[in-house]
Amino acid sequence: MPTLPAHYRKLVIHELTGDFRTSTSVTTQAWVDPGPGQVVVRNRWAGCNAIFDKNLCRNRIRYVDVRPPYDMGIESVGEVVALGPGVTALREGDAVATTRLGTGYREYQVAEVERLIRVREATPEILTLVPTGISGMVGLERIGELRGGETVAVSAAAGGLGHIVVQVAKLAGSHVIGLTGSDDKAALLRTLGVDRVVNYRREDLRRVLAEEYPRGIDIAYDSVGGEVFDAFLDHLAMRGRLVISGHTSDFDKPVEALAQPRIYHKLYWKSASVRAFQNQAFREYFDDAARRILELYYGGRLRVLVDPTPFHGLGSIADASEYILAGRNLGKVVIRVAD
């Protein structure tokens, strides 16, 4: 086990500038011993959530009040290095995944045992599953009410979330339409079993849906918003469900005023619905989804994609964030916090 330090480093918001790079800085934290029912985890890898983080730097997450200095980072994976009094369920050296705002972008964290997920090894692939893959599974199955034999469309299908959603849909026997903006990502999606890949830079999405899917889409899983959302909405099938899992296309833009029929005119006669989904609002499904998605991965039935671009150290997180916002990532972007 490593020698435990008197201090360690973490990333905080020191000023609300609206920009990740200028809002954040690396600072030091004094070591805190774990209390009863707690352990200390040495973070090896952290997952980057660029849009969420940028909105934190603007204090625009509705359920969070950011008052600098504010700790950042959500998901991480590492090893237990110290046990608090009475802890018997874990041992030093156990690999665990954690998800809690303010615990990811730091070298060590104190964590309650009940919020840890034991994993076989602290590898970056785990961050594609916890919590990103869990979000995809819960959003598709619980919110989208996934049933076998349906047509499922997924935006940003080659991203950290999207590539899990398409595989969960395929495992349920769905016909999957996957959207992407590059030929490389399109080729990758075909290897994941996507039935119809739509490169929106080369093809017209509305035309594809109208000509090839006249019955409509049973489930549309959208994290992009904008024109993709509009196209999905207009092409829902009878009793179709459109799951909103974000709106990356316009999250940092002024709210757009649109002159068009109210949404119920498009939904009522199809008995269709639009359902918004954020993972933290459906915690009751988290543990079951975590268990099942890890079983799929360890059983070789789920392929996880970690973006190969290396980001090493807390000082590289701004680079990772800008990399995602530029749309360059292929799979989950992770930061190597410690060797």
C-alpha positions as CSV (number, residue, x, y, z in Angstrom):
1,M,0.0,0.0,0.0
2,P,1.2,3.6,-0.7
3,T,2.5,5.8,2.1
4,L,-0.4,8.0,3.1
5,P,0.2,11.7,2.6
6,A,-0.4,14.6,5.0
7,H,-1.9,16.6,2.1
8,Y,-3.2,15.8,-1.3
9,R,-4.3,17.7,-4.4
10,K,-7.8,18.4,-5.7
11,L,-9.5,20.6,-8.4
12,V,-11.9,23.3,-7.2
13,I,-13.9,26.1,-8.7
14,H,-12.2,29.2,-7.3
15,E,-14.3,31.7,-9.4
16,L,-17.5,31.6,-11.4
17,T,-16.2,32.9,-14.8
18,G,-18.4,30.6,-16.9
19,D,-15.3,29.0,-18.4
20,F,-13.9,25.8,-17.0
21,R,-10.2,26.6,-17.5
22,T,-10.4,30.0,-15.9
23,S,-12.9,29.0,-13.2
24,T,-10.8,26.1,-11.8
25,S,-7.5,25.6,-10.1
26,V,-5.6,22.8,-8.3
27,T,-5.3,23.2,-4.6
28,T,-4.3,21.1,-1.6
29,Q,-6.4,19.4,1.0
30,A,-5.3,18.2,4.4
31,W,-5.6,14.5,5.1
32,V,-8.7,13.5,6.9
33,D,-9.0,10.1,8.6
34,P,-12.1,8.1,7.8
35,G,-14.8,8.0,10.5
36,P,-17.1,5.1,11.4
37,G,-18.5,3.4,8.3
38,Q,-16.1,5.3,6.1
39,V,-13.0,4.5,4.1
40,V,-10.4,6.5,2.2
41,V,-10.1,5.8,-1.5
42,R,-7.1,6.7,-3.7
43,N,-8.6,7.8,-7.0
44,R,-6.8,6.2,-10.0
45,W,-9.0,7.4,-12.8
46,A,-11.8,10.0,-13.0
47,G,-14.4,10.5,-15.7
48,C,-14.9,13.8,-17.4
49,N,-18.4,15.3,-17.7
50,A,-17.6,18.5,-19.7
51,I,-21.1,19.9,-20.1
52,F,-22.1,19.4,-16.5
53,D,-18.7,20.8,-15.4
54,K,-19.1,23.9,-17.5
55,N,-22.5,24.5,-16.2
56,L,-21.1,24.2,-12.7
57,C,-18.7,27.0,-13.6
58,R,-21.7,29.1,-14.4
59,N,-23.7,28.0,-11.4
60,R,-26.4,26.8,-13.7
61,I,-27.1,23.3,-12.3
62,R,-30.5,23.9,-10.8
63,Y,-30.1,21.6,-7.8
64,V,-26.6,22.9,-6.9
65,D,-25.6,26.2,-5.4
66,V,-21.9,26.7,-6.3
67,R,-20.1,28.9,-3.8
68,P,-16.3,28.9,-4.4
69,P,-14.1,27.2,-3.4
70,Y,-16.2,24.3,-4.7
71,D,-15.0,20.7,-5.1
72,M,-15.5,19.1,-8.6
73,G,-15.7,15.7,-10.3
74,I,-18.3,13.0,-10.0
75,E,-17.2,9.5,-10.9
76,S,-13.9,7.8,-10.1
77,V,-12.3,4.4,-9.6
78,G,-9.5,3.5,-7.3
79,E,-8.4,1.4,-4.3
80,V,-9.3,1.5,-0.6
81,V,-6.2,2.7,1.3
82,A,-7.6,3.3,4.9
83,L,-10.5,1.9,6.9
84,G,-12.6,3.7,9.4
85,P,-13.7,2.2,12.7
86,G,-16.1,-0.8,12.3
87,V,-15.6,-1.3,8.6
88,T,-15.5,-5.0,7.8
89,A,-17.2,-5.2,4.3
90,L,-14.0,-3.8,2.6
91,R,-10.3,-4.3,3.0
92,E,-7.3,-2.2,2.1
93,G,-6.5,-2.7,-1.6
94,D,-10.0,-3.4,-2.7
95,A,-10.9,-1.8,-6.0
96,V,-14.1,0.4,-5.9
97,A,-16.0,2.8,-8.1
98,T,-17.6,5.9,-6.6
99,T,-20.1,8.5,-7.8
100,R,-20.7,11.7,-5.9
101,L,-20.3,15.3,-6.9
102,G,-17.2,16.8,-5.4
103,T,-15.2,13.6,-5.1
104,G,-13.9,12.7,-8.6
105,Y,-11.3,15.4,-9.4
106,R,-9.0,14.7,-6.4
107,E,-6.3,12.3,-5.5
108,Y,-8.0,10.9,-2.4
109,Q,-11.5,10.9,-1.0
110,V,-13.3,9.9,2.1
111,A,-16.4,7.8,1.2
112,E,-19.2,6.1,3.1
113,V,-19.0,2.3,2.5
114,E,-22.6,2.1,1.3
115,R,-22.0,4.3,-1.7
116,L,-19.1,2.3,-3.0
117,I,-19.3,-0.3,-5.8
118,R,-16.8,-3.0,-5.6
119,V,-15.2,-3.9,-8.9
120,R,-12.5,-6.4,-10.0
121,E,-9.9,-3.9,-10.9
122,A,-9.5,-0.1,-10.9
123,T,-9.4,0.4,-14.7
124,P,-10.7,3.3,-16.8
125,E,-13.2,1.0,-18.5
126,I,-15.2,1.0,-15.3
127,L,-15.9,4.7,-15.7
128,T,-17.8,3.9,-19.0
129,L,-20.2,1.8,-16.9
130,V,-20.4,3.6,-13.6
131,P,-22.3,5.9,-13.8
132,T,-22.5,6.5,-17.5
133,G,-23.6,3.1,-18.5
134,I,-26.0,2.9,-15.6
135,S,-27.6,6.1,-16.8
136,G,-28.0,4.6,-20.3
137,M,-29.5,1.4,-18.9
138,V,-31.9,3.1,-16.6
139,G,-32.9,5.8,-19.1
140,L,-33.6,3.2,-21.8
141,E,-35.3,0.5,-19.7
142,R,-37.1,2.4,-17.0
143,I,-37.8,5.8,-18.6
144,G,-38.1,4.6,-22.2
145,E,-39.8,1.3,-21.2
146,L,-37.6,-0.8,-23.5
147,R,-39.3,-3.9,-24.9
148,G,-37.9,-6.4,-27.4
149,G,-38.4,-6.0,-31.1
150,E,-38.8,-2.2,-31.2
151,T,-37.0,0.4,-33.3
152,V,-34.7,2.5,-31.2
153,A,-32.9,5.7,-32.4
154,V,-29.9,7.0,-30.5
155,S,-28.2,10.4,-31.0
156,A,-24.4,10.8,-30.3
157,A,-24.3,7.0,-30.6
158,A,-20.5,6.7,-30.5
159,G,-20.1,8.8,-27.4
160,G,-19.5,7.6,-23.8
161,L,-23.2,7.3,-23.2
162,G,-24.5,6.5,-26.6
163,H,-22.3,3.4,-27.3
164,I,-23.7,1.8,-24.2
165,V,-27.3,2.7,-25.0
166,V,-27.1,1.1,-28.5
167,Q,-25.7,-2.1,-27.1
168,V,-28.3,-2.4,-24.3
169,A,-30.9,-1.9,-27.0
170,K,-29.4,-4.6,-29.2
171,L,-29.2,-7.0,-26.3
172,A,-33.0,-6.6,-26.0
173,G,-33.5,-7.5,-29.6
174,S,-34.1,-4.0,-30.9
175,H,-33.5,-2.5,-34.4
176,V,-31.1,0.3,-33.7
177,I,-30.5,3.6,-35.6
178,G,-27.3,5.3,-34.5
179,L,-26.5,8.9,-35.3
180,T,-22.9,10.2,-35.6
181,G,-21.0,12.9,-37.4
182,S,-17.9,11.2,-38.8
183,D,-17.1,8.2,-41.0
184,D,-14.7,6.7,-38.4
185,K,-17.4,6.8,-35.7
186,A,-19.9,5.3,-38.3
187,A,-17.6,2.4,-38.9
188,L,-17.3,1.8,-35.2
189,L,-21.0,1.8,-34.7
190,R,-21.4,-0.9,-37.2
191,T,-19.0,-3.1,-35.2
192,L,-21.3,-2.6,-32.2
193,G,-24.3,-4.0,-34.2
194,V,-26.1,-0.8,-35.1
195,D,-28.5,-1.7,-37.9
196,R,-28.7,1.7,-39.6
197,V,-25.9,4.3,-39.1
198,V,-26.8,7.8,-40.0
199,N,-23.9,10.2,-40.6
200,Y,-25.9,13.5,-40.2
201,R,-23.1,15.4,-42.0
202,R,-23.7,13.3,-45.2
203,E,-27.4,12.3,-44.9
204,D,-30.6,14.1,-44.1
205,L,-32.0,12.6,-40.9
206,R,-35.6,13.5,-41.6
207,R,-35.4,11.9,-45.1
208,V,-33.9,8.7,-43.7
209,L,-36.6,8.4,-41.0
210,A,-39.5,9.3,-43.4
211,E,-38.4,6.9,-46.2
212,E,-36.9,4.0,-44.3
213,Y,-39.0,4.1,-41.1
214,P,-42.5,5.2,-42.2
215,R,-44.0,3.4,-39.1
216,G,-41.9,5.7,-36.9
217,I,-39.5,5.3,-33.9
218,D,-40.6,3.4,-30.8
219,I,-37.9,4.9,-28.6
220,A,-35.7,7.9,-29.4
221,Y,-32.8,8.4,-26.9
222,D,-31.6,11.9,-27.4
223,S,-28.7,13.8,-25.7
224,V,-28.2,16.3,-28.5
225,G,-31.4,18.3,-28.7
226,G,-32.0,21.0,-31.4
227,E,-32.8,19.8,-34.8
228,V,-32.2,16.1,-33.8
229,F,-34.8,16.4,-31.1
230,D,-37.3,18.0,-33.6
231,A,-36.7,15.2,-36.1
232,F,-37.2,12.5,-33.5
233,L,-40.3,14.2,-32.2
234,D,-41.9,14.4,-35.6
235,H,-41.1,10.7,-36.4
236,L,-42.3,8.9,-33.2
237,A,-44.4,5.8,-33.8
238,M,-47.7,5.1,-32.2
239,R,-47.1,5.1,-28.4
240,G,-43.5,6.2,-29.1
241,R,-41.3,7.5,-26.3
242,L,-38.7,10.3,-26.7
243,V,-36.2,10.2,-23.8
244,I,-34.3,13.5,-23.2
245,S,-30.9,12.8,-21.7
246,G,-29.3,16.2,-22.4
247,H,-29.1,18.8,-25.1
248,T,-25.5,19.3,-26.1
249,S,-26.2,21.2,-29.3
250,D,-27.4,24.3,-27.4
251,F,-26.6,23.9,-23.7
252,D,-24.5,27.0,-23.8
253,K,-26.6,29.1,-26.1
254,P,-29.6,31.5,-25.4
255,V,-32.9,29.7,-25.2
256,E,-34.3,29.7,-28.7
257,A,-37.9,30.9,-29.4
258,L,-39.6,28.7,-31.9
259,A,-42.8,29.4,-33.8
260,Q,-44.4,26.0,-34.3
261,P,-47.4,24.0,-33.1
262,R,-47.5,23.2,-29.4
263,I,-46.0,19.8,-28.7
264,Y,-49.3,18.1,-27.8
265,H,-50.4,18.5,-31.4
266,K,-47.6,16.1,-32.3
267,L,-48.1,13.7,-29.5
268,Y,-51.8,13.3,-28.8
269,W,-53.0,11.5,-31.8
270,K,-50.1,9.0,-31.5
271,S,-50.5,8.6,-27.7
272,A,-46.7,9.3,-27.7
273,S,-44.7,11.0,-25.0
274,V,-41.6,13.0,-24.2
275,R,-39.8,12.0,-21.0
276,A,-36.8,13.9,-19.4
277,F,-34.3,11.9,-17.5
278,Q,-31.4,12.7,-15.1
279,N,-29.8,9.8,-13.3
280,Q,-29.9,11.3,-9.8
281,A,-33.7,11.6,-9.9
282,F,-34.0,7.8,-10.2
283,R,-31.7,6.5,-7.6
284,E,-34.0,3.6,-6.8
285,Y,-32.9,1.9,-10.0
286,F,-29.1,2.5,-9.5
287,D,-28.0,-0.6,-7.6
288,D,-29.8,-3.1,-9.8
289,A,-28.5,-1.4,-13.0
290,A,-25.0,-1.3,-11.6
291,R,-25.0,-5.0,-10.8
292,R,-26.5,-6.0,-14.2
293,I,-24.3,-3.8,-16.4
294,L,-21.1,-5.0,-14.6
295,E,-22.3,-8.6,-15.2
296,L,-22.7,-7.9,-18.9
297,Y,-19.2,-6.4,-19.1
298,Y,-17.5,-9.1,-17.1
299,G,-19.4,-11.7,-19.1
300,G,-18.1,-10.3,-22.4
301,R,-21.5,-9.2,-23.6
302,L,-20.9,-5.5,-23.5
303,R,-18.0,-3.6,-25.2
304,V,-16.9,-0.4,-23.5
305,L,-15.1,2.4,-25.3
306,V,-12.5,4.6,-23.6
307,D,-11.2,7.4,-25.7
308,P,-7.5,6.7,-26.4
309,T,-6.4,10.3,-25.9
310,P,-4.3,10.4,-22.7
311,F,-5.1,13.0,-20.1
312,H,-2.8,12.7,-17.1
313,G,-3.1,14.6,-13.9
314,L,-5.6,17.1,-12.4
315,G,-4.0,19.9,-14.5
316,S,-5.2,18.1,-17.7
317,I,-8.9,18.2,-16.9
318,A,-9.5,21.5,-18.7
319,D,-7.9,20.0,-21.8
320,A,-10.2,16.9,-21.5
321,S,-13.2,19.1,-21.1
322,E,-12.4,21.2,-24.2
323,Y,-11.7,18.0,-26.1
324,I,-15.2,16.7,-25.4
325,L,-16.9,20.0,-26.2
326,A,-15.2,20.1,-29.5
327,G,-16.9,16.8,-30.4
328,R,-13.6,14.9,-30.8
329,N,-14.1,12.1,-28.3
330,L,-14.8,8.5,-29.2
331,G,-16.2,6.8,-26.1
332,K,-15.7,7.9,-22.5
333,V,-13.0,10.5,-21.8
334,V,-11.1,9.7,-18.6
335,I,-8.3,11.4,-16.6
336,R,-5.5,9.4,-15.0
337,V,-5.4,10.9,-11.6
338,A,-2.6,8.7,-10.1
339,D,-0.3,6.0,-11.4
